[in-house]
Amino acid sequence: MKSAVVQLPGLNRDRDMIAALTKISGHTPVTIWQTETEVPDVDLIVIPGGFSYGDYLRCGAIAARMPVMQAIKEKAEKGVKVIGVCNGFQILVEAGMLPGALMRNTSLKFVCKEIKLQVANADTDFTRAYAKGQIIRCPVAHHDGNYFADAETLAAIEGNGQVVFRYADGTNPNGSINDIAGVINAKGNVLGMMPHPENLIEAAHGGNDGRGIFASALDVIAA
């Protein structure tokens, strides 16, 4: 399995993501800089978290317009799997690769803590390692994670099973509509989520609840 991690000015979770992918897949991912116009032949592309371009304008708005994102769009259209975590989720939304919008947390404060996630759809390439309705732990660290979609879009993604994760047990940290924490595109190969699964994949992290997201994608790729 070949993977790639995107690097942009201000992203600060790339090393965490590289470490997680290396531990789970046994292969070190390649890194792709923002100015690249082509993406290597890989099976999985990950856009990690951080504060790309200092979160100016809107979180992810500048990063979404970098040359590498057009190349990633083209790969996704061909079926390559893409995961965006935290700022990566914001970038995918700004790039038009996922529906909805991510707004300022309702508390107007940066939130950094562990929350609980419910697996809303276990029949995706990113969640096969879990059971539907399963509650897992996962850390969050964001200021603009309040997911919103208009009524028509919300009805569509709910009806299509595109809501993959929800904040559970009253742990919604940002006010997201319908407690939405992660969504996939209609094709099912692009996942965006605010929590950081890469930071809960081994005993040294205090648990491995996040490991299944990457393991699921790897199993599908290997099949």
N, CA, C and O of each residue as an XYZ file, in Angstrom:
892
protein
N       0.844     -1.193      0.000
C       0.000      0.000      0.000
C       0.879      1.242      0.000
O       1.752      1.404      0.853
N       0.634      2.111     -0.967
C       1.386      3.352     -1.068
C       0.489      4.509     -0.629
O      -0.656      4.622     -1.067
N       1.019      5.355      0.233
C       0.239      6.499      0.706
C       1.056      7.773      0.561
O       2.273      7.736      0.380
N       0.363      8.895      0.645
C       1.010     10.202      0.538
C       0.396     11.144      1.550
O      -0.808     11.092      1.801
N       1.209     12.002      2.130
C       0.760     13.021      3.072
C       1.059     14.382      2.477
O       2.190     14.661      2.079
N       0.045     15.227      2.419
C       0.182     16.568      1.846
C       0.796     17.509      2.872
O       0.454     17.452      4.053
N       1.694     18.368      2.428
C       2.314     19.361      3.292
C       2.051     20.760      2.745
O       2.281     21.044      1.569
N       1.563     21.625      3.635
C       1.249     23.016      3.306
C       1.775     23.904      4.426
O       1.891     23.437      5.559
N       2.096     25.159      4.155
C       2.547     26.060      5.219
C       1.493     26.163      6.321
O       0.334     26.475      6.048
N       1.891     25.903      7.549
C       0.976     26.003      8.683
C       0.412     24.685      9.160
O      -0.069     24.595     10.289
N       0.460     23.639      8.311
C       0.025     22.336      8.796
C       1.063     21.834      9.796
O       2.264     21.929      9.545
N       0.607     21.300     10.926
C       1.544     20.866     11.960
C       1.294     19.448     12.454
O       1.883     19.019     13.447
N       0.414     18.714     11.756
C       0.150     17.331     12.161
C       0.672     16.338     11.123
O       0.340     15.154     11.167
N       1.491     16.827     10.190
C       1.983     15.935      9.148
C       2.868     14.836      9.711
O       2.790     13.693      9.262
N       3.715     15.164     10.694
C       4.588     14.138     11.272
C       3.784     13.092     12.030
O       4.111     11.906     11.986
N       2.737     13.521     12.724
C       1.864     12.570     13.417
C       1.235     11.607     12.410
O       1.161     10.401     12.649
N       0.784     12.160     11.280
C       0.125     11.346     10.272
C       1.108     10.396      9.603
O       0.783      9.235      9.352
N       2.302     10.884      9.317
C       3.332     10.033      8.714
C       3.670      8.875      9.639
O       3.805      7.735      9.195
N       3.806      9.174     10.934
C       4.118      8.131     11.917
C       3.002      7.097     11.982
O       3.270      5.897     12.030
N       1.748      7.557     11.984
C       0.610      6.635     12.073
C       0.541      5.727     10.849
O       0.373      4.515     10.980
N       0.671      6.307      9.675
C       0.589      5.510      8.441
C       1.740      4.522      8.348
O       1.571      3.400      7.869
N       2.906      4.942      8.806
C       4.070      4.049      8.783
C       3.860      2.861      9.713
O       4.147      1.722      9.344
N       3.358      3.125     10.924
C       3.134      2.051     11.894
C       2.057      1.074     11.413
O       2.194     -0.138     11.581
N       0.994      1.600     10.821
C      -0.134      0.750     10.444
C       0.120     -0.006      9.140
O      -0.235     -1.179      9.021
N       0.733      0.662      8.164
C       0.936      0.037      6.849
C       2.284     -0.653      6.703
O       2.450     -1.539      5.865
N       3.255     -0.238      7.532
C       4.591     -0.788      7.397
C       5.417     -0.102      6.330
O       6.547     -0.507      6.061
N       4.856      0.947      5.712
C       5.551      1.691      4.665
C       5.485      3.189      4.961
O       4.433      3.706      5.336
N       6.599      3.873      4.793
C       6.625      5.314      5.010
C       5.961      6.031      3.842
O       6.342      5.809      2.693
N       4.978      6.883      4.107
C       4.323      7.590      3.009
C       5.242      8.622      2.361
O       6.169      9.132      2.992
N       4.974      8.914      1.116
C       5.683     10.006      0.465
C       5.025     11.312      0.892
O       3.867     11.311      1.310
N       5.741     12.414      0.793
C       5.168     13.718      1.112
C       5.016     14.527     -0.171
O       5.838     14.442     -1.084
N       3.956     15.304     -0.213
C       3.647     16.109     -1.401
C       3.563     17.567     -0.990
O       2.750     17.917     -0.134
N       4.380     18.421     -1.576
C       4.373     19.837     -1.258
C       3.270     20.547     -2.027
O       2.835     20.072     -3.076
N       2.819     21.675     -1.514
C       1.666     22.411     -2.035
C       1.765     22.818     -3.500
O       0.745     22.959     -4.174
N       2.983     23.008     -3.999
C       3.147     23.489     -5.376
C       3.175     22.363     -6.407
O       3.250     22.619     -7.608
N       3.114     21.124     -5.937
C       3.141     19.998     -6.879
C       1.887     20.014     -7.750
O       0.786     20.282     -7.269
N       2.067     19.728     -9.012
C       0.936     19.680     -9.950
C       0.572     18.244    -10.321
O      -0.394     17.999    -11.043
N       1.359     17.310     -9.816
C       1.074     15.898    -10.029
C       1.241     15.145     -8.721
O       2.104     15.477     -7.908
N       0.415     14.137     -8.525
C       0.500     13.292     -7.334
C       1.025     11.927     -7.766
O       0.552     11.374     -8.759
N       1.995     11.375     -7.038
C       2.522     10.053     -7.398
C       1.431      8.992     -7.416
O       0.317      9.215     -6.942
N       1.767      7.852     -7.965
C       0.828      6.736     -8.028
C       0.704      6.120     -6.638
O       1.510      5.273     -6.252
N      -0.313      6.552     -5.889
C      -0.528      6.063     -4.530
C      -1.959      5.564     -4.378
O      -2.817      5.820     -5.224
N      -2.200      4.844     -3.279
C      -3.534      4.300     -3.002
C      -4.342      5.185     -2.068
O      -5.573      5.168     -2.080
N      -3.622      5.962     -1.253
C      -4.285      6.783     -0.234
C      -3.555      8.117     -0.097
O      -2.330      8.155      0.018
N      -4.316      9.206     -0.111
C      -3.771     10.548      0.093
C      -4.383     11.112      1.362
O      -5.600     11.060      1.540
N      -3.552     11.651      2.247
C      -4.049     12.211      3.499
C      -3.642     13.676      3.627
O      -2.480     14.032      3.433
N      -4.617     14.514      3.957
C      -4.354     15.929      4.253
C      -4.484     16.078      5.763
O      -5.588     15.965      6.296
N      -3.378     16.332      6.466
C      -3.408     16.371      7.932
C      -3.927     17.689      8.487
O      -4.302     18.594      7.741
N      -3.939     17.774      9.807
C      -4.451     18.959     10.484
C      -3.400     20.029     10.707
O      -2.225     19.854     10.386
N      -3.848     21.127     11.259
C      -2.971     22.267     11.528
C      -3.690     23.571     11.265
O      -4.894     23.689     11.492
N      -2.945     24.543     10.787
C      -3.502     25.881     10.557
C      -2.936     26.413      9.239
O      -2.165     27.373      9.232
N      -3.320     25.790      8.135
C      -2.753     26.162      6.840
C      -2.954     27.652      6.572
O      -4.057     28.186      6.688
N      -1.854     28.301      6.211
C      -1.859     29.739      5.934
C      -2.438     30.548      7.085
O      -3.059     31.590      6.874
N      -2.230     30.059      8.310
C      -2.667     30.796      9.488
C      -4.171     30.919      9.626
O      -4.658     31.742     10.401
N      -4.929     30.094      8.870
C      -6.399     30.152      8.908
C      -6.935     31.517      8.473
O      -8.028     31.916      8.876
N      -6.159     32.235      7.646
C      -6.643     33.521      7.148
C      -7.792     33.317      6.170
O      -7.956     32.233      5.612
N      -8.580     34.359      5.968
C      -9.808     34.336      5.153
C     -10.806     33.388      5.805
O     -11.658     33.829      6.576
N     -10.716     32.109      5.512
C     -11.481     31.050      6.177
C     -10.538     29.864      6.292
O      -9.629     29.703      5.478
N     -10.756     29.040      7.296
C      -9.879     27.878      7.468
C      -9.895     27.013      6.204
O     -10.950     26.545      5.775
N      -8.737     26.811      5.627
C      -8.611     25.962      4.449
C      -8.857     26.647      3.126
O      -8.638     26.046      2.074
N      -9.313     27.909      3.150
C      -9.699     28.582      1.912
C      -8.514     28.816      0.975
O      -8.640     28.633     -0.236
N      -7.374     29.215      1.520
C      -6.194     29.451      0.682
C      -5.601     28.121      0.238
O      -5.281     27.936     -0.936
N      -5.456     27.197      1.184
C      -4.863     25.896      0.869
C      -5.642     25.180     -0.232
O      -5.050     24.502     -1.071
N      -6.963     25.327     -0.230
C      -7.805     24.641     -1.214
C      -7.532     25.099     -2.632
O      -7.918     24.425     -3.588
N      -6.873     26.236     -2.781
C      -6.599     26.793     -4.099
C      -5.146     26.609     -4.541
O      -4.715     27.181     -5.542
N      -4.409     25.814     -3.791
C      -3.039     25.506     -4.170
C      -3.012     24.453     -5.280
O      -3.931     23.640     -5.377
N      -1.976     24.457     -6.115
C      -1.905     23.521     -7.251
C      -2.105     22.057     -6.868
O      -2.731     21.300     -7.610
N      -1.571     21.655     -5.709
C      -1.664     20.253     -5.331
C      -3.108     19.791     -5.186
O      -3.400     18.616     -5.409
N      -4.014     20.690     -4.817
C      -5.395     20.282     -4.607
C      -6.084     19.915     -5.911
O      -6.938     19.027     -5.923
N      -5.739     20.568     -6.997
C      -6.302     20.186     -8.297
C      -5.837     18.790     -8.671
O      -6.600     17.991     -9.214
N      -4.571     18.507     -8.372
C      -4.042     17.175     -8.654
C      -4.736     16.119     -7.794
O      -5.010     15.014     -8.261
N      -5.018     16.463     -6.543
C      -5.714     15.534     -5.646
C      -7.145     15.311     -6.119
O      -7.649     14.189     -6.061
N      -7.797     16.357     -6.581
C      -9.152     16.222     -7.126
C      -9.169     15.220     -8.273
O     -10.051     14.366     -8.353
N      -8.190     15.336     -9.152
C      -8.120     14.443    -10.308
C      -7.913     13.003     -9.876
O      -8.503     12.088    -10.451
N      -7.071     12.795     -8.859
C      -6.860     11.450     -8.338
C      -8.140     10.900     -7.711
O      -8.491      9.738     -7.916
N      -8.833     11.743     -6.946
C     -10.071     11.311     -6.297
C     -11.127     10.924     -7.326
O     -11.868      9.960     -7.136
N     -11.188     11.676     -8.405
C     -12.152     11.369     -9.466
C     -11.882     10.012    -10.097
O     -12.784      9.385    -10.654
N     -10.631      9.561    -10.007
C     -10.251      8.256    -10.553
C     -10.401      7.142     -9.519
O     -10.121      5.978     -9.805
N     -10.850      7.512     -8.305
C     -11.120      6.513     -7.292
C     -10.100      6.385     -6.181
O     -10.290      5.582     -5.268
N      -9.018      7.157     -6.234
C      -8.026      7.109     -5.165
C      -8.675      7.588     -3.867
O      -9.465      8.532     -3.880
N      -8.348      6.948     -2.759
C      -8.944      7.310     -1.474
C      -8.225      8.520     -0.890
O      -7.002      8.637     -0.965
N      -9.017      9.418     -0.305
C      -8.502     10.652      0.284
C      -9.097     10.819      1.680
O     -10.301     10.655      1.874
N      -8.246     11.143      2.645
C      -8.715     11.449      3.995
C      -8.230     12.844      4.375
O      -7.051     13.155      4.210
N      -9.118     13.675      4.875
C      -8.760     14.989      5.396
C      -9.136     15.056      6.859
O     -10.296     14.848      7.214
N      -8.166     15.344      7.716
C      -8.398     15.390      9.163
C      -8.257     16.817      9.664
O      -7.251     17.474      9.398
N      -9.269     17.304     10.395
C      -9.263     18.639     10.991
C      -9.100     19.710      9.906
O     -10.018     19.920      9.113
N      -7.959     20.384      9.860
C      -7.766     21.377      8.804
C      -7.872     20.730      7.424
O      -8.299     21.360      6.456
N      -7.469     19.451      7.356
C      -7.616     18.724      6.098
C      -9.070     18.591      5.683
O      -9.386     18.669      4.496
N      -9.959     18.391      6.652
C     -11.404     18.350      6.395
C     -11.859     19.709      5.871
O     -12.599     19.784      4.890
N     -11.418     20.770      6.519
C     -11.780     22.119      6.095
C     -11.306     22.389      4.666
O     -12.015     23.015      3.878
N     -10.117     21.918      4.343
C      -9.568     22.114      3.000
C     -10.394     21.363      1.965
O     -10.672     21.900      0.893
N     -10.791     20.130      2.269
C     -11.611     19.352      1.336
C     -12.961     20.019      1.091
O     -13.464     20.014     -0.032
N     -13.545     20.589      2.135
C     -14.820     21.301      1.984
C     -14.628     22.545      1.126
O     -15.421     22.810      0.222
N     -13.577     23.305      1.408
C     -13.311     24.531      0.641
C     -12.989     24.217     -0.821
O     -13.251     25.028     -1.709
N     -12.424     23.047     -1.060
C     -12.084     22.646     -2.427
C     -13.282     22.079     -3.176
O     -13.176     21.752     -4.358
N     -14.425     21.961     -2.496
C     -15.623     21.437     -3.133
C     -15.638     19.927     -3.261
O     -16.441     19.374     -4.012
N     -14.747     19.249     -2.526
C     -14.683     17.789     -2.596
C     -15.613     17.123     -1.595
O     -15.891     15.928     -1.702
N     -16.096     17.891     -0.619
C     -17.068     17.405      0.350
C     -18.131     18.474      0.556
O     -17.839     19.662      0.419
N     -19.361     18.077      0.884
C     -20.448     19.048      1.068
C     -20.382     19.754      2.410
O     -19.705     19.302      3.332
N     -21.099     20.875      2.508
C     -21.236     21.569      3.782
C     -20.210     22.656      3.997
O     -19.510     23.070      3.073
N     -20.133     23.118      5.253
C     -19.191     24.175      5.636
C     -18.775     23.945      7.080
O     -19.502     23.324      7.855
N     -17.602     24.449      7.435
C     -17.119     24.354      8.813
C     -16.931     25.748      9.365
O     -16.134     26.534      8.852
N     -17.679     26.050     10.429
C     -17.719     27.391     10.980
C     -17.050     27.429     12.353
O     -16.601     26.407     12.871
N     -16.996     28.626     12.926
C     -16.417     28.815     14.250
C     -17.178     27.996     15.289
O     -18.405     27.911     15.238
N     -16.458     27.397     16.224
C     -17.105     26.676     17.320
C     -18.117     27.581     18.021
O     -17.874     28.780     18.163
N     -19.227     27.038     18.451
C     -20.250     27.863     19.085
C     -19.740     28.519     20.369
O     -20.240     29.568     20.776
N     -18.754     27.906     20.998
C     -18.174     28.492     22.210
C     -17.261     29.664     21.896
O     -16.884     30.426     22.787
N     -16.901     29.809     20.595
C     -15.947     30.821     20.136
C     -14.562     30.611     20.753
O     -13.754     31.537     20.829
N     -14.304     29.376     21.192
C     -13.023     29.048     21.798
C     -12.391     27.844     21.106
O     -13.086     26.985     20.564
N     -11.077     27.802     21.135
C     -10.350     26.635     20.658
C     -10.611     25.494     21.630
O     -10.541     25.679     22.845
N     -10.912     24.316     21.095
C     -11.224     23.156     21.927
C     -10.179     22.068     21.705
O      -9.932     21.670     20.567
N      -9.574     21.592     22.768
C      -8.580     20.520     22.689
C      -8.868     19.533     23.813
O      -8.567     19.805     24.976
N      -9.450     18.388     23.468
C      -9.808     17.398     24.489
C     -10.191     16.095     23.801
O     -10.217     16.017     22.573
N     -10.484     15.091     24.587
C     -10.958     13.821     24.043
C     -12.480     13.829     24.026
O     -13.124     14.292     24.967
N     -13.045     13.307     22.937
C     -14.499     13.218     22.824
C     -14.873     11.776     22.478
O     -14.002     10.922     22.315
N     -16.155     11.519     22.371
C     -16.621     10.205     21.952
C     -17.294     10.328     20.579
O     -18.008     11.289     20.294
N     -17.040      9.330     19.754
C     -17.619      9.290     18.411
C     -18.493      8.053     18.260
O     -18.156      6.966     18.730
N     -19.613      8.248     17.597
C     -20.436      7.103     17.224
C     -20.217      6.829     15.738
O     -20.235      7.747     14.918
N     -20.011      5.563     15.403
C     -19.858      5.174     13.999
C     -21.255      5.131     13.385
O     -22.017      4.194     13.625
N     -21.583      6.144     12.598
C     -22.927      6.255     12.031
C     -23.111      5.356     10.818
O     -24.224      4.919     10.527
N     -22.026      5.084     10.114
C     -22.081      4.216      8.939
C     -20.837      3.335      8.948
O     -19.726      3.819      8.733
N     -21.023      2.054      9.195
C     -19.894      1.123      9.246
C     -19.662      0.429      7.914
O     -18.778     -0.419      7.791
N     -20.456      0.791      6.924
C     -20.350      0.142      5.611
C     -19.655      1.060      4.612
O     -20.138      1.249      3.496
N     -18.522      1.629      5.013
C     -17.727      2.450      4.107
C     -16.306      1.914      4.085
O     -15.925      1.111      4.937
N     -15.533      2.352      3.122
C     -14.146      1.888      3.016
C     -13.272      2.367      4.159
O     -12.136      1.917      4.303
N     -13.795      3.285      4.978
C     -13.016      3.832      6.085
C     -13.489      3.341      7.457
O     -12.869      3.648      8.476
N     -14.580      2.584      7.480
C     -15.164      2.212      8.783
C     -15.477      0.725      8.922
O     -16.162      0.334      9.867
N     -15.003     -0.097      8.024
C     -15.333     -1.531      8.056
C     -14.788     -2.238      9.293
O     -15.262     -3.315      9.652
N     -13.802     -1.641      9.939
C     -13.225     -2.256     11.140
C     -14.112     -2.042     12.367
O     -13.849     -2.606     13.430
N     -15.159     -1.231     12.222
C     -16.047     -0.928     13.337
C     -17.431     -1.525     13.095
O     -17.737     -2.002     12.002
N     -18.257     -1.489     14.136
C     -19.658     -1.889     14.015
C     -20.526     -0.634     13.998
O     -20.191      0.363     14.638
N     -21.626     -0.680     13.277
C     -22.531      0.464     13.254
C     -23.026      0.756     14.664
O     -23.470     -0.144     15.377
N     -22.947      2.011     15.051
C     -23.378      2.414     16.377
C     -22.292      2.321     17.429
O     -22.486      2.768     18.559
N     -21.147      1.745     17.075
C     -20.037      1.608     18.029
C     -19.553      2.973     18.499
O     -19.455      3.908     17.705
N     -19.257      3.084     19.762
C     -18.724      4.322     20.335
C     -17.214      4.175     20.510
O     -16.740      3.232     21.143
N     -16.470      5.115     19.943
C     -15.016      5.100     20.081
C     -14.538      6.428     20.659
O     -15.240      7.437     20.589
N     -13.352      6.416     21.222
C     -12.730      7.633     21.741
C     -11.880      8.270     20.647
O     -11.355      7.577     19.775
N     -11.749      9.590     20.697
C     -10.890     10.268     19.732
C     -10.619     11.690     20.227
O     -11.526     12.335     20.752
N      -9.391     12.191     20.072
C      -9.093     13.566     20.471
C      -9.506     14.574     19.399
O      -9.541     14.252     18.211
N      -9.815     15.783     19.827
C     -10.071     16.889     18.908
C      -9.197     18.071     19.296
O      -8.782     18.203     20.447
N      -8.922     18.929     18.319
C      -8.150     20.152     18.576
C      -8.441     21.122     17.443
O      -7.778     21.101     16.406
N      -9.448     21.981     17.653
C      -9.833     22.894     16.573
C     -10.599     24.112     17.106
O     -11.112     24.126     18.225
N     -10.643     25.104     16.265
C     -11.359     26.347     16.585
C     -12.573     26.532     15.680
O     -13.516     27.249     16.014
N     -12.524     25.862     14.515
C     -13.591     26.015     13.521
C     -14.063     24.644     13.052
O     -13.840     24.257     11.905
N     -14.715     23.916     13.952
C     -15.161     22.570     13.619
C     -16.662     22.409     13.584
O     -17.171     21.289     13.533
N     -17.370     23.515     13.610
C     -18.832     23.522     13.651
C     -19.396     23.225     12.261
O     -19.532     24.126     11.434
N     -19.724     21.951     12.010
C     -20.195     21.546     10.684
C     -21.625     22.021     10.444
O     -22.500     21.891     11.301
N     -21.833     22.579      9.242
C     -23.160     23.065      8.869
C     -23.430     22.748      7.413
O     -22.523     22.759      6.580
N     -24.698     22.463      7.116
C     -25.151     22.287      5.740
C     -26.583     22.780      5.654
O     -27.338     22.673      6.621
N     -26.962     23.322      4.501
C     -28.344     23.782      4.345
C     -29.279     22.579      4.379
O     -28.837     21.434      4.290
N     -30.567     22.849      4.508
C     -31.542     21.778      4.722
C     -31.517     20.739      3.606
O     -31.607     19.540      3.871
N     -31.397     21.190      2.372
C     -31.403     20.255      1.241
C     -30.158     19.364      1.255
O     -30.248     18.151      1.059
N     -29.000     19.981      1.488
C     -27.754     19.217      1.526
C     -27.751     18.251      2.700
O     -27.327     17.102      2.571
N     -28.229     18.726      3.847
C     -28.266     17.888      5.042
C     -29.149     16.663      4.822
O     -28.777     15.548      5.187
N     -30.317     16.877      4.226
C     -31.225     15.756      3.959
C     -30.576     14.749      3.011
O     -30.751     13.539      3.156
N     -29.820     15.271      2.031
C     -29.179     14.390      1.052
C     -28.086     13.538      1.691
O     -28.033     12.329      1.463
N     -27.211     14.157      2.492
C     -26.103     13.388      3.058
C     -26.591     12.422      4.134
O     -26.032     11.339      4.309
N     -27.635     12.822      4.850
C     -28.207     11.911      5.846
C     -28.873     10.724      5.144
O     -28.723      9.577      5.565
N     -29.596     11.012      4.088
C     -30.299      9.961      3.356
C     -29.377      9.019      2.620
O     -29.691      7.842      2.448
N     -28.228      9.535      2.180
C     -27.280      8.727      1.412
C     -26.274      7.984      2.288
O     -25.415      7.266      1.776
N     -26.375      8.154      3.594
C     -25.415      7.499      4.478
C     -24.036      8.123      4.435
O     -23.043      7.462      4.739
N     -23.966      9.409      4.055
C     -22.667     10.075      3.959
C     -22.158     10.605      5.295
O     -20.999     11.005      5.406
N     -23.020     10.608      6.307
C     -22.552     10.956      7.653
C     -21.911      9.702      8.233
O     -22.590      8.702      8.466
N     -20.611      9.756      8.465
C     -19.863      8.579      8.899
C     -19.666      8.552     10.413
O     -19.742      7.493     11.036
N     -19.413      9.715     10.996
C     -19.196      9.815     12.440
C     -20.043     10.931     13.031
O     -20.247     11.974     12.410
N     -20.534     10.692     14.247
C     -21.232     11.722     15.016
C     -20.607     11.811     16.399
O     -20.128     10.813     16.938
N     -20.615     13.009     16.970
C     -20.201     13.163     18.360
C     -21.257     12.484     19.221
O     -22.455     12.652     18.995
N     -20.809     11.718     20.206
C     -21.729     10.904     21.001
C     -21.710     11.290     22.474
O     -20.778     11.928     22.963
N     -22.753     10.889     23.152
C     -22.867     11.022     24.613
C     -22.675     12.463     25.086
O     -22.053     12.708     26.119
N     -23.214     13.409     24.320
C     -23.147     14.810     24.728
C     -21.770     15.432     24.658
O     -21.512     16.427     25.335
N     -20.860     14.860     23.840
C     -19.488     15.374     23.781
C     -19.241     16.280     22.574
O     -18.095     16.617     22.279
N     -20.307     16.677     21.874
C     -20.150     17.593     20.730
C     -19.378     18.838     21.187
O     -19.876     19.595     22.019
N     -18.166     19.060     20.653
C     -17.329     20.148     21.155
C     -17.476     21.470     20.422
O     -16.855     22.464     20.798
N     -18.304     21.485     19.364
C     -18.312     22.666     18.507
C     -19.678     23.134     18.041
O     -19.778     24.183     17.405
N     -20.736     22.387     18.338
C     -22.075     22.771     17.919
C     -22.494     22.257     16.566
O     -23.507     22.708     16.031
N     -21.748     21.322     15.989
C     -22.060     20.798     14.661
C     -23.512     20.337     14.561
O     -24.042     19.697     15.469
N     -24.139     20.674     13.443
C     -25.514     20.267     13.201
C     -25.602     18.736     13.175
O     -24.750     18.065     12.593
N     -26.634     18.202     13.807
C     -26.852     16.750     13.895
C     -25.652     16.012     14.498
O     -25.483     14.812     14.281
N     -24.827     16.732     15.249
C     -23.641     16.134     15.886
C     -22.669     15.538     14.877
O     -21.930     14.608     15.202
N     -22.665     16.064     13.662
C     -21.824     15.499     12.608
C     -20.346     15.783     12.867
O     -19.940     16.924     13.086
N     -19.551     14.704     12.835
C     -18.103     14.812     13.059
C     -17.296     14.400     11.843
O     -16.117     14.738     11.737
N     -17.923     13.666     10.911
C     -17.209     13.225      9.725
C     -18.160     12.817      8.620
O     -19.199     12.209      8.882
N     -17.811     13.149      7.381
C     -18.652     12.821      6.227
C     -17.794     12.284      5.083
O     -16.586     12.516      5.030
N     -18.442     11.561      4.171
C     -17.782     11.107      2.957
C     -18.499     11.703      1.752
O     -19.625     12.186      1.862
N     -17.839     11.663      0.613
C     -18.472     12.125     -0.614
C     -19.435     11.065     -1.129
O     -19.461      9.945     -0.619
N     -20.223     11.414     -2.137
C     -21.227     10.488     -2.656
C     -20.594      9.231     -3.244
O     -21.190      8.155     -3.203
N     -19.404      9.365     -3.783
C     -18.695      8.225     -4.379
C     -18.139      7.297     -3.314
O     -17.917      6.115     -3.577
N     -17.911      7.820     -2.108
C     -17.463      6.998     -0.996
C     -15.967      6.839     -0.844
O     -15.520      6.003     -0.059
N     -15.166      7.626     -1.580
C     -13.709      7.471     -1.494
C     -13.005      8.671     -0.878
O     -11.777      8.687     -0.794
N     -13.773      9.692     -0.439
C     -13.182     10.875      0.198
C     -13.833     11.060      1.562
O     -15.047     11.235      1.658
N     -13.022     11.022      2.615
C     -13.508     11.175      3.985
C     -12.940     12.439      4.603
O     -11.747     12.718      4.479
N     -13.797     13.203      5.269
C     -13.350     14.351      6.046
C     -13.866     14.224      7.464
O     -15.031     13.887      7.672
N     -13.007     14.490      8.452
C     -13.441     14.410      9.842
C     -12.635     15.386     10.679
O     -11.458     15.621     10.409
N     -13.277     15.959     11.707
C     -12.587     16.904     12.574
C     -11.710     16.216     13.624
O     -10.607     16.703     13.869
N     -12.125     15.126     14.255
C     -11.272     14.471     15.255
C      -9.995     13.906     14.632
O      -9.908     13.724     13.417
N      -9.011     13.635     15.485
C      -7.683     13.188     15.047
C      -7.463     11.710     15.347
O      -6.919     11.389     16.403
N      -7.859     10.799     14.466
C      -7.663      9.374     14.726
C      -6.192      8.965     14.755
O      -5.838      7.967     15.382
N      -5.337      9.731     14.082
C      -3.910      9.385     14.044
C      -3.250      9.504     15.408
O      -2.153      8.986     15.617
N      -3.910     10.182     16.336
C      -3.353     10.358     17.673
C      -3.912      9.366     18.694
O      -3.761      9.557     19.901
N      -4.559      8.304     18.200
C      -5.037      7.245     19.096
C      -4.981      5.911     18.347
O      -6.007      5.294     18.059
N      -3.744      5.486     18.040
C      -3.591      4.262     17.246
C      -2.753      3.192     17.929
O      -2.588      2.106     17.374
N      -2.209      3.467     19.136
C      -1.351      2.490     19.797
C      -1.370      2.717     21.311
O      -1.854      3.737     21.801
N      -0.837      1.749     22.022
C      -0.859      1.799     23.483
C      -0.189      3.053     24.028
O      -0.609      3.593     25.052
N       0.859      3.518     23.339
C       1.568      4.715     23.793
C       0.671      5.945     23.773
O       0.945      6.925     24.466
N      -0.391      5.899     22.987
C      -1.351      6.998     22.918
C      -2.442      6.859     23.971
O      -3.228      7.782     24.182
N      -2.489      5.718     24.625
C      -3.553      5.473     25.591
C      -4.714      4.697     25.024
O      -5.750      4.554     25.674
N      -4.550      4.190     23.807
C      -5.618      3.423     23.167
C      -5.418      3.376     21.668
O      -4.559      4.073     21.127
N      -6.211      2.555     20.995
C      -6.063      2.417     19.545
C      -7.387      2.559     18.799
O      -7.553      2.000     17.716
N      -8.326      3.303     19.373
C      -9.652      3.441     18.761
C      -9.614      4.053     17.365
O     -10.489      3.773     16.546
N      -8.621      4.879     17.087
C      -8.552      5.533     15.782
C      -7.929      4.693     14.699
O      -8.021      5.026     13.517
N      -7.301      3.620     15.084
C      -6.552      2.783     14.137
C      -7.447      2.194     13.041
O      -7.020      2.041     11.896
N      -8.685      1.868     13.403
C      -9.585      1.204     12.471
C      -9.881      1.996     11.207
O     -10.175      1.405     10.167
N      -9.812      3.302     11.272
C     -10.087      4.128     10.088
C      -9.044      3.871      9.010
O      -9.379      3.675      7.842
N      -7.781      3.875      9.409
C      -6.706      3.619      8.458
C      -6.648      2.142      8.075
O      -6.421      1.800      6.914
N      -6.857      1.271      9.062
C      -6.825     -0.169      8.791
C      -7.932     -0.565      7.823
O      -7.724     -1.423      6.965
N      -9.101      0.047      7.950
C     -10.205     -0.247      7.041
C      -9.840      0.087      5.605
O     -10.056     -0.712      4.693
N      -9.278      1.286      5.414
C      -8.879      1.720      4.065
C      -7.809      0.802      3.502
O      -7.848      0.448      2.323
N      -6.850      0.412      4.340
C      -5.768     -0.461      3.880
C      -6.290     -1.835      3.483
O      -5.845     -2.413      2.491
N      -7.242     -2.357      4.267
C      -7.806     -3.663      3.955
C      -8.541     -3.639      2.622
O      -8.435     -4.580      1.835
N      -9.284     -2.571      2.367
C     -10.012     -2.441      1.114
C      -9.040     -2.342     -0.061
O      -9.249     -2.954     -1.109
N      -7.975     -1.562      0.130
C      -6.973     -1.396     -0.928
C      -6.282     -2.715     -1.235
O      -6.019     -3.045     -2.391
N      -5.992     -3.468     -0.166
C      -5.269     -4.732     -0.332
C      -6.125     -5.837     -0.927
O      -5.600     -6.804     -1.480
N      -7.437     -5.700     -0.817
C      -8.349     -6.764     -1.279
C      -8.284     -6.945     -2.796
O      -8.985     -7.795     -3.346
